[in-house]
């Protein structure tokens, strides 16, 4: 009995090697697992559940097969695929999680987040995030033609890349005080998230008690995942992408 966590695959047509690695992961790591949690930025971009690219259809088929085999699937929004909706989740047999969400991970209350909301020092990004999560904006955007949405997504991506080049690396990492505050507010001593592309296991104190923050890495040269099992501490694992793709 195992539960797996992944994040930040950034699936896109330009990286077929990552898509191939994901399919390998499904067949050889996730098949037979009790649950698979995908904690955001699964896709590099998502402009609505009504888009059906060959990549999206291929990935959807793999997820559906995994769900039909008995593995429970959970998806969480990231900063790239925050428009992923219930229609897609229902199609593949997954549940859409709120960010943040607390789960019982084999007896240990565990906070799951994408992680971008923890980067409070990046004030510019937090303003952008708030605007993009506005329900009225999303509703209006999703009513636009697909071609328009695709163009907007490309523009936003270009703007984001340009802005990030000029930012200090520390600004784009989590704020330690925000981490402690969120863990305290949710009454947990274990946090799992992605987003920062800085995979690591951090030991810290929350409310004068030992705690742990496990950060998933992005899939680029390696694939990163967490494996949890009853009676065992969650393990942060990686595998070279080239050996798999």
C-alpha positions in Angstrom: 0.0 0.0 0.0 1.6 3.2 -1.2 0.6 6.8 -1.9 2.5 8.9 -4.4 2.9 12.6 -4.9 4.2 14.5 -8.0 4.2 18.1 -9.1 5.5 20.5 -11.8 5.7 18.2 -14.8 4.9 21.2 -17.0 3.7 18.8 -19.8 3.8 20.4 -23.2 4.2 19.3 -26.8 7.8 20.7 -26.9 9.0 18.2 -24.3 7.9 14.7 -25.5 10.6 13.2 -23.2 8.8 14.4 -20.1 5.5 13.0 -21.4 7.2 9.7 -22.1 8.6 9.7 -18.6 5.2 10.3 -17.2 3.7 7.4 -19.0 6.5 5.2 -17.7 5.9 6.5 -14.2 2.2 5.6 -14.5 2.9 2.1 -15.7 5.8 1.2 -13.5 5.4 3.4 -10.3 1.7 4.4 -10.0 -0.1 1.4 -11.2 -1.2 -0.5 -8.1 -0.7 2.4 -5.8 -3.5 3.4 -3.4 -3.5 7.0 -4.5 -1.6 9.5 -6.8 -1.6 13.2 -5.9 -0.6 15.7 -8.6 0.1 19.0 -6.9 -0.2 21.6 -9.6 1.6 22.6 -12.8 0.8 19.2 -14.3 0.5 21.0 -17.6 2.6 23.9 -18.7 -0.6 25.7 -19.7 -4.3 25.0 -19.4 -6.8 27.3 -21.1 -10.0 25.4 -20.4 -11.4 21.9 -20.3 -12.9 22.4 -23.8 -9.4 22.2 -25.4 -8.5 18.7 -26.6 -5.0 18.6 -27.9 -3.4 15.3 -28.8 -1.1 15.6 -25.8 -4.1 16.3 -23.4 -6.0 13.3 -24.9 -3.0 11.0 -24.5 -2.5 12.0 -20.9 -6.2 11.8 -20.1 -6.3 8.2 -21.4 -3.4 7.2 -19.2 -4.9 8.8 -16.1 -8.3 7.2 -16.8 -6.7 3.8 -17.2 -4.9 4.3 -13.8 -8.1 5.3 -12.1 -10.0 2.3 -13.6 -7.2 0.0 -12.2 -8.1 1.2 -8.7 -5.7 4.0 -7.9 -7.4 7.1 -6.5 -6.4 10.3 -8.4 -6.2 13.8 -7.0 -5.3 17.0 -8.9 -4.5 20.4 -7.5 -4.2 23.7 -9.4 -0.8 25.2 -10.1 0.2 28.6 -11.3 0.3 27.3 -14.9 -2.9 25.2 -15.0 -5.2 27.0 -12.6 -8.1 26.8 -15.1 -8.1 23.0 -15.0 -11.7 22.1 -14.1 -14.1 19.5 -12.9 -15.0 18.4 -16.5 -11.4 17.2 -17.1 -11.3 15.6 -13.7 -14.5 13.7 -14.1 -13.4 12.5 -17.5 -10.2 10.9 -16.1 -11.7 9.8 -12.8 -9.9 12.2 -10.6 -10.9 14.6 -7.8 -10.0 18.3 -7.9 -8.4 19.4 -4.6 -8.6 22.8 -3.0 -5.3 24.5 -2.3 -4.5 24.1 0.5 -5.9 20.7 1.6 -5.2 18.5 4.7 -5.2 14.8 4.3 -4.6 11.9 6.6 -1.5 10.3 5.3 -1.4 7.0 7.1 -2.2 8.6 10.5 -0.2 11.8 9.9 -2.2 14.9 9.1 -0.5 16.4 6.1 -0.9 19.7 4.4 -0.9 19.7 0.6 -0.3 22.9 -1.4 1.0 23.8 -4.8 3.4 26.2 -3.0 3.1 29.5 -4.9 0.9 31.1 -2.2 3.8 30.6 0.2 6.1 32.9 -1.8 4.8 36.0 -0.2 8.0 38.0 -0.8 7.2 38.1 -4.5 4.6 40.8 -4.1 4.2 41.3 -7.8 3.4 37.7 -8.4 0.9 37.5 -5.5 -1.0 40.4 -7.1 -1.1 38.5 -10.4 -2.2 35.3 -8.6 -5.1 37.1 -6.9 -6.3 38.5 -10.2 -6.0 35.2 -12.1 -8.0 33.4 -9.3 -10.9 35.9 -9.6 -14.0 33.9 -10.5 -15.4 36.7 -12.7 -12.2 37.0 -14.7 -12.0 33.3 -15.2 -15.6 33.0 -16.3 -15.1 35.8 -18.8 -11.8 34.3 -20.1 -13.3 30.8 -20.6 -16.1 32.3 -22.7 -13.6 33.6 -25.2 -12.7 31.6 -28.4 -10.0 29.0 -28.0 -7.7 30.9 -30.4 -7.9 34.0 -28.3 -7.2 32.1 -25.1 -4.2 30.4 -26.7 -2.8 33.8 -27.6 -3.3 35.2 -24.1 -1.6 32.1 -22.6 1.4 32.6 -24.8 1.6 36.3 -23.9 1.3 35.6 -20.2 4.1 33.0 -20.4 6.4 35.5 -22.1 5.7 38.1 -19.5 6.3 35.7 -16.7 9.6 34.5 -18.1 10.8 38.1 -18.6 9.8 39.1 -15.0 11.4 36.1 -13.4 14.8 36.8 -15.1 15.1 40.0 -13.1 14.1 38.7 -9.7 16.4 37.5 -7.0 16.2 33.8 -6.4 15.3 34.2 -2.8 12.1 36.2 -3.7 10.8 33.3 -5.7 11.3 30.8 -2.8 8.8 30.3 0.1 8.7 32.7 3.0 9.6 30.7 6.2 7.2 32.6 8.3 4.3 31.9 5.9 5.2 28.2 6.0 5.0 28.1 9.8 1.8 30.2 9.8 0.0 27.9 7.4 1.2 24.7 9.1 0.1 26.1 12.5 -3.3 27.3 11.2 -4.0 23.8 9.8 -2.7 22.0 12.8 -0.1 19.9 11.0 3.5 19.0 11.4 4.0 17.8 7.8 3.7 19.8 4.6 4.2 18.6 1.0 4.3 21.1 -1.9 6.0 21.9 -5.2 6.2 25.1 -7.3 9.7 26.3 -6.3 11.6 23.6 -8.3 13.9 23.2 -5.2 13.4 19.6 -4.1 14.5 19.0 -0.5 13.3 17.8 2.9 13.4 20.7 5.4 13.3 20.2 9.2 11.7 23.0 11.1 9.8 24.0 14.2 6.1 24.9 14.3 4.5 25.9 17.6 7.7 24.7 19.4 7.3 21.2 17.9 9.4 19.5 15.2 7.9 19.6 11.8 8.8 18.7 8.2 8.4 20.4 4.8 9.0 18.2 1.8 9.4 20.0 -1.5 8.8 18.2 -4.8 11.1 19.0 -7.8 10.1 19.8 -11.3 10.5 17.2 -14.1 13.3 18.4 -16.3 16.5 16.3 -16.2 15.0 14.2 -13.4 11.6 13.1 -12.4 10.8 13.7 -8.7 8.2 12.0 -6.6 7.3 11.2 -3.0 6.4 7.7 -1.9 4.6 7.2 1.4 3.6 4.0 3.0 2.1 2.9 6.4 4.7 2.9 9.1 7.3 4.7 7.0 8.4 8.3 6.7 7.6 9.8 3.2 10.6 9.5 0.9 11.6 12.1 -1.7 12.9 10.2 -4.7 14.3 11.0 -8.1 15.1 9.1 -11.3 17.2 10.3 -14.3 14.8 11.3 -17.0 17.0 10.1 -19.8 17.0 6.6 -18.6 13.2 6.5 -18.6 12.0 8.6 -21.6 
